């Protein structure tokens, strides 16, 4: 992709991150210091961290407090939420959106704690985050990626309308090495088409 096209894809990609987003079953809200223990309990699991490029393992409480402070800082470029159950407020995972230097497109990421897998929470949260990005910014395309062997995550990404863009490489904190990932992109045009189909 050429430089001008890359600039166009990022034009107006920053959004004003709201305090919360509400879906049918979930509330996505900004993380607070009080969430550190719950985040640590879910994230300190090899079956979660092995799939995520930036998550360390073991995952300590200090990692949670650092992440919470980072995404709430005034100069952050990331819009991040903890994913909670609407009925109980229980934290089941996290998701976020922002620009990363190693990617040409703004990226969307997410994870769900293992006890909550198989309930469709990731898809529901990601769809809400996509709607926020395209509604509140002028961004023309967003990216997402998953480890090659992470079939469940790829299914979530494809359900949300992303199209496969090829193989890419990324540094993995868990592996301590560069690993291959499947790269995906979702354009504003495709998102608008999907929203129109859903409303029909």
ChimeraX commands (.cxc) that place a marker at each C-alpha (Angstrom):
marker #1 position 0.00,0.00,0.00 radius 0.5
marker #1 position 1.36,3.40,-0.95 radius 0.5
marker #1 position 2.01,6.24,1.45 radius 0.5
marker #1 position -0.97,8.34,0.35 radius 0.5
marker #1 position -3.35,5.41,0.71 radius 0.5
marker #1 position -1.96,4.68,4.15 radius 0.5
marker #1 position -2.49,8.29,5.17 radius 0.5
marker #1 position -6.06,8.18,3.90 radius 0.5
marker #1 position -6.82,5.02,5.90 radius 0.5
marker #1 position -5.64,6.71,9.11 radius 0.5
marker #1 position -7.20,10.10,8.43 radius 0.5
marker #1 position -9.45,10.98,11.34 radius 0.5
marker #1 position -8.89,7.58,12.97 radius 0.5
marker #1 position -8.76,8.93,16.54 radius 0.5
marker #1 position -12.01,8.88,18.47 radius 0.5
marker #1 position -13.25,10.36,21.72 radius 0.5
marker #1 position -13.50,7.28,23.90 radius 0.5
marker #1 position -16.85,7.23,25.74 radius 0.5
marker #1 position -17.28,6.10,29.33 radius 0.5
marker #1 position -19.22,3.03,28.23 radius 0.5
marker #1 position -20.95,1.18,25.41 radius 0.5
marker #1 position -24.01,-0.97,25.98 radius 0.5
marker #1 position -25.05,-4.02,23.95 radius 0.5
marker #1 position -27.78,-6.61,24.39 radius 0.5
marker #1 position -25.85,-8.58,27.03 radius 0.5
marker #1 position -22.76,-6.52,27.76 radius 0.5
marker #1 position -21.50,-3.22,29.06 radius 0.5
marker #1 position -18.13,-2.10,27.73 radius 0.5
marker #1 position -16.71,0.50,30.12 radius 0.5
marker #1 position -13.43,2.26,30.75 radius 0.5
marker #1 position -11.23,0.29,33.18 radius 0.5
marker #1 position -10.58,1.63,36.68 radius 0.5
marker #1 position -8.04,0.80,39.38 radius 0.5
marker #1 position -10.66,-1.34,41.10 radius 0.5
marker #1 position -10.63,-3.73,38.12 radius 0.5
marker #1 position -7.01,-4.82,38.56 radius 0.5
marker #1 position -7.70,-8.01,40.51 radius 0.5
marker #1 position -10.42,-9.27,38.17 radius 0.5
marker #1 position -8.31,-8.52,35.09 radius 0.5
marker #1 position -5.30,-10.29,36.60 radius 0.5
marker #1 position -7.32,-13.40,37.44 radius 0.5
marker #1 position -8.57,-13.76,33.87 radius 0.5
marker #1 position -5.39,-12.67,32.07 radius 0.5
marker #1 position -2.96,-14.81,34.07 radius 0.5
marker #1 position -3.84,-17.85,31.98 radius 0.5
marker #1 position -1.55,-19.34,29.36 radius 0.5
marker #1 position -4.56,-20.16,27.18 radius 0.5
marker #1 position -5.27,-16.43,26.95 radius 0.5
marker #1 position -1.80,-14.88,26.82 radius 0.5
marker #1 position -0.35,-17.29,24.26 radius 0.5
marker #1 position -2.61,-15.83,21.58 radius 0.5
marker #1 position -1.97,-12.15,22.34 radius 0.5
marker #1 position 1.09,-10.32,21.05 radius 0.5
marker #1 position 1.37,-7.73,23.82 radius 0.5
marker #1 position 0.21,-9.67,26.89 radius 0.5
marker #1 position 2.97,-10.98,29.18 radius 0.5
marker #1 position 2.91,-14.32,30.98 radius 0.5
marker #1 position 2.79,-14.75,33.90 radius 0.5
marker #1 position 0.41,-11.81,34.09 radius 0.5
marker #1 position 0.82,-10.01,37.41 radius 0.5
marker #1 position -1.33,-7.45,39.16 radius 0.5
marker #1 position 1.30,-4.84,38.34 radius 0.5
marker #1 position 0.70,-5.52,34.64 radius 0.5
marker #1 position -3.01,-4.83,35.12 radius 0.5
marker #1 position -2.42,-1.58,37.00 radius 0.5
marker #1 position 0.10,-0.42,34.38 radius 0.5
marker #1 position -2.36,-1.17,31.57 radius 0.5
marker #1 position -5.22,0.61,33.34 radius 0.5
marker #1 position -3.06,3.69,33.92 radius 0.5
marker #1 position -1.80,3.65,30.34 radius 0.5
marker #1 position -5.19,3.50,28.64 radius 0.5
marker #1 position -6.56,6.21,30.93 radius 0.5
marker #1 position -3.65,8.61,30.45 radius 0.5
marker #1 position -4.29,11.92,28.73 radius 0.5
marker #1 position -1.87,11.22,25.89 radius 0.5
marker #1 position -3.01,7.70,25.02 radius 0.5
marker #1 position -3.96,6.90,21.43 radius 0.5
marker #1 position -5.90,3.82,22.52 radius 0.5
marker #1 position -9.60,3.52,23.34 radius 0.5
marker #1 position -9.92,0.56,25.70 radius 0.5
marker #1 position -12.73,-1.09,27.63 radius 0.5
marker #1 position -13.27,-3.92,30.04 radius 0.5
marker #1 position -16.08,-6.17,28.84 radius 0.5
marker #1 position -18.63,-6.78,31.58 radius 0.5
marker #1 position -21.91,-8.67,31.86 radius 0.5
marker #1 position -24.85,-6.29,31.84 radius 0.5
marker #1 position -26.73,-8.17,34.54 radius 0.5
marker #1 position -23.96,-8.62,37.10 radius 0.5
marker #1 position -21.10,-6.30,36.18 radius 0.5
marker #1 position -18.69,-9.24,36.13 radius 0.5
marker #1 position -15.62,-8.63,33.97 radius 0.5
marker #1 position -15.24,-11.24,31.22 radius 0.5
marker #1 position -12.49,-9.70,29.08 radius 0.5
marker #1 position -11.25,-6.53,27.42 radius 0.5
marker #1 position -11.15,-4.87,24.02 radius 0.5
marker #1 position -9.66,-1.80,22.45 radius 0.5
marker #1 position -8.86,0.23,19.37 radius 0.5
marker #1 position -5.91,2.37,18.42 radius 0.5
marker #1 position -2.91,2.97,16.21 radius 0.5
marker #1 position 0.15,0.74,16.57 radius 0.5
marker #1 position 3.45,1.65,14.90 radius 0.5
marker #1 position 3.93,-1.77,13.32 radius 0.5
marker #1 position 0.61,-1.65,11.43 radius 0.5
marker #1 position -0.51,0.66,8.64 radius 0.5
marker #1 position -4.17,0.50,9.73 radius 0.5
marker #1 position -5.61,1.38,13.14 radius 0.5
marker #1 position -6.06,-1.93,14.96 radius 0.5
marker #1 position -8.89,-3.49,16.94 radius 0.5
marker #1 position -8.05,-6.10,19.58 radius 0.5
marker #1 position -9.86,-8.13,22.21 radius 0.5
marker #1 position -9.64,-11.06,24.59 radius 0.5
marker #1 position -12.10,-13.06,26.66 radius 0.5
marker #1 position -11.25,-14.97,29.85 radius 0.5
marker #1 position -11.32,-18.74,29.41 radius 0.5
marker #1 position -14.28,-19.35,31.80 radius 0.5
marker #1 position -16.41,-17.22,29.47 radius 0.5
marker #1 position -15.47,-18.72,26.10 radius 0.5
marker #1 position -18.20,-20.00,23.83 radius 0.5
marker #1 position -20.85,-17.43,24.74 radius 0.5
marker #1 position -20.40,-15.06,21.82 radius 0.5
marker #1 position -19.19,-12.22,24.03 radius 0.5
marker #1 position -16.19,-11.41,21.83 radius 0.5
marker #1 position -18.32,-11.02,18.70 radius 0.5
marker #1 position -20.85,-8.85,20.51 radius 0.5
marker #1 position -18.17,-6.60,21.99 radius 0.5
marker #1 position -16.20,-6.27,18.75 radius 0.5
marker #1 position -19.30,-5.33,16.78 radius 0.5
marker #1 position -20.03,-2.54,19.27 radius 0.5
marker #1 position -16.46,-1.28,19.04 radius 0.5
marker #1 position -16.54,-1.31,15.23 radius 0.5
marker #1 position -19.77,0.70,15.25 radius 0.5
marker #1 position -18.16,3.24,17.59 radius 0.5
marker #1 position -15.08,3.66,15.40 radius 0.5
marker #1 position -16.94,4.17,12.13 radius 0.5
marker #1 position -19.64,6.32,13.71 radius 0.5
marker #1 position -17.36,8.63,15.69 radius 0.5
marker #1 position -14.39,8.96,13.31 radius 0.5
marker #1 position -13.60,9.49,9.65 radius 0.5
marker #1 position -11.49,6.34,9.53 radius 0.5
marker #1 position -11.92,4.53,6.20 radius 0.5
marker #1 position -10.58,1.11,7.28 radius 0.5
marker #1 position -9.54,-0.75,10.43 radius 0.5
marker #1 position -7.43,-3.84,10.91 radius 0.5
marker #1 position -7.46,-6.91,13.13 radius 0.5
marker #1 position -5.26,-9.94,13.39 radius 0.5
marker #1 position -4.97,-13.33,15.04 radius 0.5
marker #1 position -2.38,-16.05,15.48 radius 0.5
marker #1 position -2.52,-18.56,12.64 radius 0.5
marker #1 position -3.68,-21.40,14.91 radius 0.5
marker #1 position -6.31,-19.34,16.74 radius 0.5
marker #1 position -9.39,-20.65,14.97 radius 0.5
marker #1 position -11.84,-19.14,17.46 radius 0.5
marker #1 position -10.47,-15.64,17.10 radius 0.5
marker #1 position -10.45,-15.88,13.32 radius 0.5
marker #1 position -14.12,-16.88,13.46 radius 0.5
marker #1 position -14.95,-13.79,15.53 radius 0.5
marker #1 position -13.09,-11.50,13.12 radius 0.5
marker #1 position -14.83,-12.96,10.07 radius 0.5
marker #1 position -18.26,-12.82,11.73 radius 0.5
marker #1 position -17.70,-9.10,12.21 radius 0.5
marker #1 position -17.20,-8.55,8.49 radius 0.5
marker #1 position -13.42,-8.34,8.23 radius 0.5
marker #1 position -11.84,-9.65,5.04 radius 0.5
marker #1 position -8.64,-11.67,4.95 radius 0.5
marker #1 position -5.64,-9.62,3.87 radius 0.5
marker #1 position -2.78,-12.12,4.03 radius 0.5
marker #1 position -0.02,-13.23,6.38 radius 0.5
marker #1 position 1.90,-10.77,8.54 radius 0.5
marker #1 position 4.54,-11.05,11.27 radius 0.5
marker #1 position 4.44,-9.61,14.77 radius 0.5
marker #1 position 6.57,-9.69,17.93 radius 0.5
marker #1 position 5.03,-11.93,20.60 radius 0.5
marker #1 position 5.87,-11.25,24.25 radius 0.5
marker #1 position 4.69,-14.75,25.15 radius 0.5
marker #1 position 6.87,-16.50,22.57 radius 0.5
marker #1 position 9.76,-14.06,22.83 radius 0.5
marker #1 position 9.98,-14.17,19.05 radius 0.5
marker #1 position 8.36,-12.99,15.84 radius 0.5
marker #1 position 5.31,-15.08,14.95 radius 0.5
marker #1 position 3.00,-15.24,11.91 radius 0.5
marker #1 position -0.52,-13.87,12.08 radius 0.5
marker #1 position -3.49,-13.70,9.76 radius 0.5
marker #1 position -4.20,-10.04,8.96 radius 0.5
marker #1 position -7.72,-8.75,8.25 radius 0.5
marker #1 position -9.27,-5.41,7.32 radius 0.5
marker #1 position -12.75,-3.94,7.39 radius 0.5
marker #1 position -13.55,-0.91,5.25 radius 0.5
marker #1 position -16.15,1.69,6.01 radius 0.5
marker #1 position -17.95,0.77,2.79 radius 0.5
marker #1 position -18.26,-2.88,3.80 radius 0.5
marker #1 position -19.37,-1.91,7.30 radius 0.5
marker #1 position -22.09,0.31,5.85 radius 0.5
marker #1 position -23.25,-2.55,3.63 radius 0.5
marker #1 position -23.36,-4.96,6.57 radius 0.5
marker #1 position -25.34,-2.49,8.66 radius 0.5
marker #1 position -27.79,-2.00,5.79 radius 0.5
marker #1 position -28.27,-5.75,5.40 radius 0.5
marker #1 position -28.88,-6.17,9.12 radius 0.5
marker #1 position -31.55,-3.46,9.05 radius 0.5
marker #1 position -33.35,-4.90,6.03 radius 0.5
marker link #1:1,2 radius 0.2
marker link #1:2,3 radius 0.2
marker link #1:3,4 radius 0.2
marker link #1:4,5 radius 0.2
marker link #1:5,6 radius 0.2
marker link #1:6,7 radius 0.2
marker link #1:7,8 radius 0.2
marker link #1:8,9 radius 0.2
marker link #1:9,10 radius 0.2
marker link #1:10,11 radius 0.2
marker link #1:11,12 radius 0.2
marker link #1:12,13 radius 0.2
marker link #1:13,14 radius 0.2
marker link #1:14,15 radius 0.2
marker link #1:15,16 radius 0.2
marker link #1:16,17 radius 0.2
marker link #1:17,18 radius 0.2
marker link #1:18,19 radius 0.2
marker link #1:19,20 radius 0.2
marker link #1:20,21 radius 0.2
marker link #1:21,22 radius 0.2
marker link #1:22,23 radius 0.2
marker link #1:23,24 radius 0.2
marker link #1:24,25 radius 0.2
marker link #1:25,26 radius 0.2
marker link #1:26,27 radius 0.2
marker link #1:27,28 radius 0.2
marker link #1:28,29 radius 0.2
marker link #1:29,30 radius 0.2
marker link #1:30,31 radius 0.2
marker link #1:31,32 radius 0.2
marker link #1:32,33 radius 0.2
marker link #1:33,34 radius 0.2
marker link #1:34,35 radius 0.2
marker link #1:35,36 radius 0.2
marker link #1:36,37 radius 0.2
marker link #1:37,38 radius 0.2
marker link #1:38,39 radius 0.2
marker link #1:39,40 radius 0.2
marker link #1:40,41 radius 0.2
marker link #1:41,42 radius 0.2
marker link #1:42,43 radius 0.2
marker link #1:43,44 radius 0.2
marker link #1:44,45 radius 0.2
marker link #1:45,46 radius 0.2
marker link #1:46,47 radius 0.2
marker link #1:47,48 radius 0.2
marker link #1:48,49 radius 0.2
marker link #1:49,50 radius 0.2
marker link #1:50,51 radius 0.2
marker link #1:51,52 radius 0.2
marker link #1:52,53 radius 0.2
marker link #1:53,54 radius 0.2
marker link #1:54,55 radius 0.2
marker link #1:55,56 radius 0.2
marker link #1:56,57 radius 0.2
marker link #1:57,58 radius 0.2
marker link #1:58,59 radius 0.2
marker link #1:59,60 radius 0.2
marker link #1:60,61 radius 0.2
marker link #1:61,62 radius 0.2
marker link #1:62,63 radius 0.2
marker link #1:63,64 radius 0.2
marker link #1:64,65 radius 0.2
marker link #1:65,66 radius 0.2
marker link #1:66,67 radius 0.2
marker link #1:67,68 radius 0.2
marker link #1:68,69 radius 0.2
marker link #1:69,70 radius 0.2
marker link #1:70,71 radius 0.2
marker link #1:71,72 radius 0.2
marker link #1:72,73 radius 0.2
marker link #1:73,74 radius 0.2
marker link #1:74,75 radius 0.2
marker link #1:75,76 radius 0.2
marker link #1:76,77 radius 0.2
marker link #1:77,78 radius 0.2
marker link #1:78,79 radius 0.2
marker link #1:79,80 radius 0.2
marker link #1:80,81 radius 0.2
marker link #1:81,82 radius 0.2
marker link #1:82,83 radius 0.2
marker link #1:83,84 radius 0.2
marker link #1:84,85 radius 0.2
marker link #1:85,86 radius 0.2
marker link #1:86,87 radius 0.2
marker link #1:87,88 radius 0.2
marker link #1:88,89 radius 0.2
marker link #1:89,90 radius 0.2
marker link #1:90,91 radius 0.2
marker link #1:91,92 radius 0.2
marker link #1:92,93 radius 0.2
marker link #1:93,94 radius 0.2
marker link #1:94,95 radius 0.2
marker link #1:95,96 radius 0.2
marker link #1:96,97 radius 0.2
marker link #1:97,98 radius 0.2
marker link #1:98,99 radius 0.2
marker link #1:99,100 radius 0.2
marker link #1:100,101 radius 0.2
marker link #1:101,102 radius 0.2
marker link #1:102,103 radius 0.2
marker link #1:103,104 radius 0.2
marker link #1:104,105 radius 0.2
marker link #1:105,106 radius 0.2
marker link #1:106,107 radius 0.2
marker link #1:107,108 radius 0.2
marker link #1:108,109 radius 0.2
marker link #1:109,110 radius 0.2
marker link #1:110,111 radius 0.2
marker link #1:111,112 radius 0.2
marker link #1:112,113 radius 0.2
marker link #1:113,114 radius 0.2
marker link #1:114,115 radius 0.2
marker link #1:115,116 radius 0.2
marker link #1:116,117 radius 0.2
marker link #1:117,118 radius 0.2
marker link #1:118,119 radius 0.2
marker link #1:119,120 radius 0.2
marker link #1:120,121 radius 0.2
marker link #1:121,122 radius 0.2
marker link #1:122,123 radius 0.2
marker link #1:123,124 radius 0.2
marker link #1:124,125 radius 0.2
marker link #1:125,126 radius 0.2
marker link #1:126,127 radius 0.2
marker link #1:127,128 radius 0.2
marker link #1:128,129 radius 0.2
marker link #1:129,130 radius 0.2
marker link #1:130,131 radius 0.2
marker link #1:131,132 radius 0.2
marker link #1:132,133 radius 0.2
marker link #1:133,134 radius 0.2
marker link #1:134,135 radius 0.2
marker link #1:135,136 radius 0.2
marker link #1:136,137 radius 0.2
marker link #1:137,138 radius 0.2
marker link #1:138,139 radius 0.2
marker link #1:139,140 radius 0.2
marker link #1:140,141 radius 0.2
marker link #1:141,142 radius 0.2
marker link #1:142,143 radius 0.2
marker link #1:143,144 radius 0.2
marker link #1:144,145 radius 0.2
marker link #1:145,146 radius 0.2
marker link #1:146,147 radius 0.2
marker link #1:147,148 radius 0.2
marker link #1:148,149 radius 0.2
marker link #1:149,150 radius 0.2
marker link #1:150,151 radius 0.2
marker link #1:151,152 radius 0.2
marker link #1:152,153 radius 0.2
marker link #1:153,154 radius 0.2
marker link #1:154,155 radius 0.2
marker link #1:155,156 radius 0.2
marker link #1:156,157 radius 0.2
marker link #1:157,158 radius 0.2
marker link #1:158,159 radius 0.2
marker link #1:159,160 radius 0.2
marker link #1:160,161 radius 0.2
marker link #1:161,162 radius 0.2
marker link #1:162,163 radius 0.2
marker link #1:163,164 radius 0.2
marker link #1:164,165 radius 0.2
marker link #1:165,166 radius 0.2
marker link #1:166,167 radius 0.2
marker link #1:167,168 radius 0.2
marker link #1:168,169 radius 0.2
marker link #1:169,170 radius 0.2
marker link #1:170,171 radius 0.2
marker link #1:171,172 radius 0.2
marker link #1:172,173 radius 0.2
marker link #1:173,174 radius 0.2
marker link #1:174,175 radius 0.2
marker link #1:175,176 radius 0.2
marker link #1:176,177 radius 0.2
marker link #1:177,178 radius 0.2
marker link #1:178,179 radius 0.2
marker link #1:179,180 radius 0.2
marker link #1:180,181 radius 0.2
marker link #1:181,182 radius 0.2
marker link #1:182,183 radius 0.2
marker link #1:183,184 radius 0.2
marker link #1:184,185 radius 0.2
marker link #1:185,186 radius 0.2
marker link #1:186,187 radius 0.2
marker link #1:187,188 radius 0.2
marker link #1:188,189 radius 0.2
marker link #1:189,190 radius 0.2
marker link #1:190,191 radius 0.2
marker link #1:191,192 radius 0.2
marker link #1:192,193 radius 0.2
marker link #1:193,194 radius 0.2
marker link #1:194,195 radius 0.2
marker link #1:195,196 radius 0.2
marker link #1:196,197 radius 0.2
marker link #1:197,198 radius 0.2
marker link #1:198,199 radius 0.2
marker link #1:199,200 radius 0.2
view
